[in-house]
Amino acid sequence: MTQPINTISSYLKHEFGQKTVKLAIDGGFTCPNRDGSKSYGGCLFCSEGGGGDFASTIENQIDLLSEKWPKAKYLAYFQNHTNTYAPIETLREKYEKALSHPLISGIAIATRPDCINEEVLDLLSEINENHFLWVELGLQTIHQRTADLINRCYALSVYDYAIEALNSRGIKTVVHLILGLPGETKEDMIQSVRYVCASGAWGIKLHLLNVVKGSRMEEEYHDYNSFHSIEEYVNFVCDLIEIIPSDIVIHRLTGDAPRKILITPEWSYRKRTILNGITAELKRRGSWQGCKA
């Protein structure tokens, strides 16, 4: 590997031959943790925007990003809430509408493992045959005690089923993990990363836990800090990068929220500083992704 990290930006540039940008799309979905199907109020960490506080429409996103990347290709990224949680006809309509846009080269769909069923798998397989696609699964942690605390409302075995089913159909999977959930040690987080890497994930997202306005975290853990400094976070992420196999595509190494809703960590909005710090620390160590896998 020529770079210390196998990043999604590099992967997409190789796949499409030029800069390729995700457009965060609000598909108008909800979540079984919000509508009462399983619970109300969402997961402990989730904002009112359902994890997609920057999402809007394809046209708005292109207007926002085209000046920065005037010659880029675009992927439609159904980001906030649970984007396979609707009748199959609704899903087909929304996905096909996005894929029919002349500037869209592929699609990414964020969802929950407990919202992957046979009908959804058949539709995703159909799309995967003709379009570039990946599916994102919000796992957050492998530890049941933490899953109960954050109101995830499904067991680890549900994730195991979902990723096996997606992999068996040749669909790329990206798994979300949150770093710094209440009660978790660094060893707990390392175990989650190792588990995901062994489960057949094509990609991984590591999110820094943010306490944001409108979440249950704001009420129950208002002053909670997942990590006490940028330096502590940077060092730990570098530890994780070293154990992630080099063939797994890293999609995210931190987590950012709009400053207007961010409570803690107060420094988490400094995304560029965090990413530059990770690059510098890997260089200082003389290490790279997978060097300790």
Backbone hydrogen bonds, N-H to C=O, Kabsch-Sander energy under -0.5 kcal/mol:
donor,donor_aa,acceptor,acceptor_aa,energy
7,T,5,I,-1.5
8,I,250,I,-1.7
11,Y,7,T,-2.1
12,L,8,I,-2.8
13,K,9,S,-1.9
14,H,10,S,-2.1
15,E,11,Y,-2.6
16,F,12,L,-2.8
17,G,13,K,-1.5
21,V,73,K,-3.0
23,L,75,L,-3.1
24,A,22,K,-0.6
25,I,23,L,-0.8
25,I,77,Y,-3.5
26,D,56,S,-3.1
27,G,25,I,-0.9
30,T,85,Y,-0.5
34,R,31,C,-2.2
35,D,31,C,-2.1
36,G,39,S,-2.1
38,K,32,P,-2.8
39,S,32,P,-1.8
42,G,33,N,-2.7
44,L,150,I,-2.3
46,C,43,C,-1.2
50,G,47,S,-1.9
52,G,49,G,-0.7
55,A,52,G,-1.6
56,S,24,A,-2.4
61,Q,57,T,-2.4
62,I,58,I,-2.5
63,D,59,E,-2.4
64,L,60,N,-1.9
65,L,61,Q,-2.0
66,S,62,I,-2.7
69,W,65,L,-2.5
72,A,69,W,-1.4
73,K,19,K,-2.6
74,Y,103,L,-0.9
75,L,21,V,-2.5
76,A,106,G,-2.4
77,Y,23,L,-2.8
77,Y,75,L,-0.7
78,F,76,A,-0.7
78,F,108,A,-2.7
79,Q,25,I,-1.6
79,Q,77,Y,-1.1
80,N,25,I,-0.6
81,H,50,G,-3.0
82,T,30,T,-1.9
83,N,81,H,-0.6
83,N,110,A,-2.3
85,Y,82,T,-1.4
86,A,84,T,-1.2
90,T,87,P,-0.6
91,L,87,P,-2.1
92,R,88,I,-2.6
93,E,89,E,-2.2
94,K,90,T,-2.4
95,Y,91,L,-2.8
96,E,92,R,-2.7
97,K,93,E,-2.0
98,A,94,K,-1.9
99,L,95,Y,-2.5
100,S,96,E,-1.5
101,H,98,A,-1.2
104,I,101,H,-1.8
105,S,74,Y,-3.6
105,S,103,L,-0.5
106,G,74,Y,-0.6
107,I,132,F,-2.5
108,A,76,A,-2.8
109,I,134,W,-2.0
110,A,78,F,-2.5
111,T,136,E,-2.9
115,C,112,R,-2.0
116,I,113,P,-1.1
117,N,115,C,-0.6
121,L,117,N,-2.9
122,D,118,E,-2.4
123,L,119,E,-2.0
124,L,120,V,-2.9
125,S,121,L,-2.5
126,E,122,D,-2.0
127,I,123,L,-2.3
128,N,124,L,-2.7
129,E,125,S,-1.3
130,N,126,E,-0.6
130,N,127,I,-1.3
131,H,127,I,-1.9
132,F,105,S,-0.6
134,W,107,I,-1.3
135,V,172,K,-2.6
136,E,109,I,-3.2
137,L,174,V,-2.9
138,G,111,T,-1.9
138,G,136,E,-0.5
139,L,137,L,-1.3
139,L,176,H,-1.0
140,Q,176,H,-3.2
141,T,139,L,-1.8
144,Q,142,I,-0.5
147,A,143,H,-2.3
148,D,144,Q,-2.6
149,L,145,R,-1.7
150,I,146,T,-2.5
151,N,148,D,-0.9
152,R,147,A,-2.7
158,V,155,A,-1.4
159,Y,155,A,-1.0
160,D,156,L,-2.2
161,Y,157,S,-2.1
162,A,158,V,-2.3
163,I,159,Y,-2.8
164,E,160,D,-1.8
165,A,161,Y,-2.6
166,L,162,A,-2.5
167,N,163,I,-2.6
168,S,164,E,-2.3
169,R,165,A,-0.7
169,R,166,L,-0.8
170,G,167,N,-1.8
171,I,166,L,-2.4
172,K,133,L,-0.6
172,K,170,G,-0.5
174,V,135,V,-2.6
175,V,203,G,-1.9
176,H,137,L,-2.7
177,L,205,K,-2.5
178,I,140,Q,-1.7
179,L,177,L,-0.5
179,L,207,H,-3.7
180,G,178,I,-0.5
181,L,178,I,-0.5
184,E,181,L,-2.1
189,M,185,T,-1.8
190,I,186,K,-2.3
191,Q,187,E,-2.2
192,S,188,D,-1.8
193,V,189,M,-2.2
194,R,190,I,-2.6
195,Y,191,Q,-2.2
196,V,192,S,-2.3
197,C,193,V,-2.3
198,A,194,R,-1.8
199,S,195,Y,-0.9
199,S,196,V,-0.8
200,G,197,C,-0.6
201,A,196,V,-1.2
202,W,173,T,-1.6
203,G,173,T,-2.4
204,I,249,V,-2.1
205,K,175,V,-2.8
206,L,252,R,-2.1
207,H,177,L,-2.8
207,H,205,K,-0.6
209,L,179,L,-2.2
211,V,264,T,-3.4
212,V,210,N,-0.7
213,K,261,I,-2.9
215,S,212,V,-1.5
217,M,44,L,-1.9
219,E,215,S,-0.8
220,E,216,R,-2.7
221,Y,217,M,-3.1
224,Y,221,Y,-2.0
226,S,224,Y,-0.5
233,Y,229,S,-2.0
234,V,230,I,-3.2
235,N,231,E,-2.2
236,F,232,E,-2.0
237,V,233,Y,-2.7
238,C,234,V,-2.1
239,D,235,N,-1.7
240,L,236,F,-1.9
241,I,237,V,-2.8
242,E,238,C,-1.8
243,I,239,D,-0.6
243,I,240,L,-1.2
244,I,240,L,-0.8
244,I,241,I,-0.9
248,I,245,P,-1.7
249,V,202,W,-2.6
250,I,6,N,-3.0
251,H,204,I,-2.8
251,H,249,V,-0.7
252,R,204,I,-0.9
261,I,258,P,-1.9
262,L,258,P,-1.1
263,I,211,V,-2.8
264,T,211,V,-1.2
268,S,265,P,-1.8
270,R,267,W,-2.0
271,K,269,Y,-2.3
274,I,270,R,-2.1
275,L,271,K,-2.7
276,N,272,R,-2.6
277,G,273,T,-2.1
278,I,274,I,-2.1
279,T,275,L,-2.2
280,A,276,N,-2.4
281,E,277,G,-2.4
282,L,278,I,-2.4
283,K,279,T,-2.0
284,R,280,A,-2.5
285,R,281,E,-2.3
286,G,282,L,-1.4
287,S,282,L,-2.2
289,Q,4,P,-3.4
290,G,241,I,-1.9
291,C,288,W,-2.0
292,K,242,E,-3.2
293,A,290,G,-1.4
